[in-house]
Amino acid sequence: MNTQTLTDAGTLWRVAGPVAEAIGLHARLYDVVLVGTAQLPGEVIRIDGKRCVIQVYEDTAGLAVGEPVVNTGQPLQVELGPGLLGQILDGTQRPLRELARRGDDPYAVATIARGARATALDRERRWDFSPAVREGDQVGPGDLLGTVPDAAMAHRVLVPPRVSGIVRNLRTGLLRVSEPVATVGDEEVAMLQYWPVRQARPASQRLALEVPLVTGQRVIDTLFPIARGGAAAIPGGFGTGKTVLEQSLAKWSTADVVIYIGCGERGNELAEVLEEFPALVDPRTGTSLMQRTVLIANTSNMPVAAREASIYTGITIAEFFRDQGLHVALMADSTSRWGEALREVSSRLEEMPAEEGYPAYLATRLAEFYERAGAVRCLGDENRTGSVTVIGAVSPAGGDFSEPITQHSLRLAGTFWALDTALARRRHFPSINWTRSYTLYQLDGWFADEVSADWPVLRAWALDMLQRETSLLEIVQLLGADALAAPQRVVLTIGRLLREDFLQQSAFDEGDASCSLAKQHTMLTAIHAAHDALATAVERGVAPDTASAVPTLLEIGRMRAWPEAEMAQLSNDLTARIRTQLEELR
Ligand SMILES: Nc1ncnc2c1ncn2[C@@H]1O[C@H](COP(=O)(O)OP(=O)(O)OP(=O)(O)O)[C@@H](O)[C@H]1O
């Protein structure tokens, strides 16, 4: 290619939906360019000889051939620093509240003016910087320079990757994000740092995934736990409870920071998320959950290219908090809408479609996203560890799990929580199907050490009971309950107790929206003891229906309301009464 005829400013040649082409532009792949007189930001996604193909992050209506296209020479990057927590951003990190405020409507997400500019981090706000080093100290990538209070936490200001040297010109006190806090080697280091979104941030070591992200949801923690730093896929059809589940996870899981990417939901649905999320109360602090949340919002009526970028923007911000030694939970709702954006851009590029019209690189792109989940030892001498756990909702059309996004997510995520339309219709929530879901994370050791030595045995027992119940119910449907032997009828009774009294958990029940691991263990122990007593009675010849009808068994349904402090006592007491009642039967 003759680069001599190309310059940093080219000319618009063709526009098709979110895709534009420029000629005469000297650019590298993934450079950010400003398109047209309106200076709409876009990213070079293909270079064909002298033509640059650009995906544009804003509505391209009104662009005309011949308008200028200017290369910024930078890849798509995000601003990182204090002030991110509590923000609502779009896929290219524009602060929506700030932009909407100028238009006076806080939820007028879709009407933000084209080409509107605002930086993600406020340039005027001052932060109280307390240094943790002294001038003359030698520092390297990831070392702590100092902290500033941000929302409810101390935000660590770290030496950026690839920077090292002697600390000079160290400052203290009130500073703006762009003002240097120190010079390290030859580089001025400010709180504000940039990072290209399509590149994973470095860490010193990836760690094995041995600790769960505790969620407070019984079906998850007990049956299908997710590792801190792991990835989960939540496929579910319309109305199966994806949003409620993701909100419960945001609220109750043991994550320090939550990144929520609302990806291409309908405009009004997202408005609901924007209204609901700030109203969620953080159970740890009693203040708004937004204090430790960053919301990234992209509605279907916003440009598709920005939606494509949003998951990379989100995961880069997540890695930034991970590098500070924090545990981050990133939720994407939903990756299907993101995949649709990819499909639309690809079809405009006239690429050869693969499965269901998605581009052939769908699997690679999804993998690039999921692979950025992980637990790491961070750069720096503080011996910090941090993690990013990715939870991706998938909304397959018609609840069909054989479609490409569900199938690829399944291969990439270690945990699969399959939401079930039939369960949701029966109001069984969370509607996680226990026969189709699974976890590949080996966390039994952690639960045995931290909760109770018999946790793995109880968990395996519960899974087995539920599976046996499912097979037996199929027989009952075909042949009726009379076809079952007495011990099989016991399995049906216990399976029902497990489903109704253990797995069901309403997100709207104040006392039960979250359940501690100790309580989960106590509840399961009580059901297990009830099983043993019931099986013994039936072995002695008591009719299964008579045994299953003892009134104390019904009390198992009240366990979820037991106060934490009294549950051990209440459980021992109930178990003893169940045994006595069953022993008295003849
Ligand atoms: N854990 C839960 N506890 C109690 N009720 C729930 C729970 N999960 C879902 N529901 C009920 O199901 C309804 C639908 O849930 P939700 O809006 O999360 O579904 P969705 O899968 O996100 O739907 P959509 O496909 O429209 O995005 C809720 O309004 C609520 O009534």
PDBQT file of the ligand as one rigid body, heavy atoms in Angstrom, charges set to zero:
ROOT
HETATM    1  N1  LIG A 601     -36.037 -14.842  42.488  1.00  0.00    +0.000 N 
HETATM    2  C1  LIG A 601     -37.320 -14.440  42.310  1.00  0.00    +0.000 A 
HETATM    3  N2  LIG A 601     -38.134 -14.369  43.350  1.00  0.00    +0.000 NA
HETATM    4  C2  LIG A 601     -39.417 -13.993  43.191  1.00  0.00    +0.000 A 
HETATM    5  N3  LIG A 601     -39.965 -13.650  42.030  1.00  0.00    +0.000 NA
HETATM    6  C3  LIG A 601     -39.210 -13.696  40.943  1.00  0.00    +0.000 A 
HETATM    7  C4  LIG A 601     -37.838 -14.093  41.033  1.00  0.00    +0.000 A 
HETATM    8  N4  LIG A 601     -37.338 -14.068  39.792  1.00  0.00    +0.000 NA
HETATM    9  C5  LIG A 601     -38.316 -13.642  38.969  1.00  0.00    +0.000 A 
HETATM   10  N5  LIG A 601     -39.447 -13.431  39.651  1.00  0.00    +0.000 N 
HETATM   11  C6  LIG A 601     -40.735 -12.993  39.069  1.00  0.00    +0.000 C 
HETATM   12  O1  LIG A 601     -40.706 -13.148  37.651  1.00  0.00    +0.000 OA
HETATM   13  C7  LIG A 601     -40.898 -11.900  36.984  1.00  0.00    +0.000 C 
HETATM   14  C8  LIG A 601     -40.056 -11.805  35.741  1.00  0.00    +0.000 C 
HETATM   15  O2  LIG A 601     -38.689 -11.727  36.086  1.00  0.00    +0.000 OA
HETATM   16  P1  LIG A 601     -37.612 -10.931  35.198  1.00  0.00    +0.000 P 
HETATM   17  O3  LIG A 601     -38.138  -9.604  34.804  1.00  0.00    +0.000 OA
HETATM   18  O4  LIG A 601     -36.324 -10.981  35.932  1.00  0.00    +0.000 OA
HETATM   19  O5  LIG A 601     -37.546 -11.869  33.937  1.00  0.00    +0.000 OA
HETATM   20  P2  LIG A 601     -36.564 -11.731  32.698  1.00  0.00    +0.000 P 
HETATM   21  O6  LIG A 601     -36.133 -13.106  32.351  1.00  0.00    +0.000 OA
HETATM   22  O7  LIG A 601     -35.505 -10.746  32.958  1.00  0.00    +0.000 OA
HETATM   23  O8  LIG A 601     -37.546 -11.189  31.657  1.00  0.00    +0.000 OA
HETATM   24  P3  LIG A 601     -37.222 -10.535  30.259  1.00  0.00    +0.000 P 
HETATM   25  O9  LIG A 601     -37.058 -11.682  29.339  1.00  0.00    +0.000 OA
HETATM   26  O10 LIG A 601     -38.453  -9.731  30.029  1.00  0.00    +0.000 OA
HETATM   27  O11 LIG A 601     -35.992  -9.714  30.418  1.00  0.00    +0.000 OA
HETATM   28  C9  LIG A 601     -40.607 -10.856  38.044  1.00  0.00    +0.000 C 
HETATM   29  O12 LIG A 601     -41.320  -9.700  37.860  1.00  0.00    +0.000 OA
HETATM   30  C10 LIG A 601     -40.995 -11.556  39.351  1.00  0.00    +0.000 C 
HETATM   31  O13 LIG A 601     -42.380 -11.421  39.588  1.00  0.00    +0.000 OA
ENDROOT
TORSDOF 0
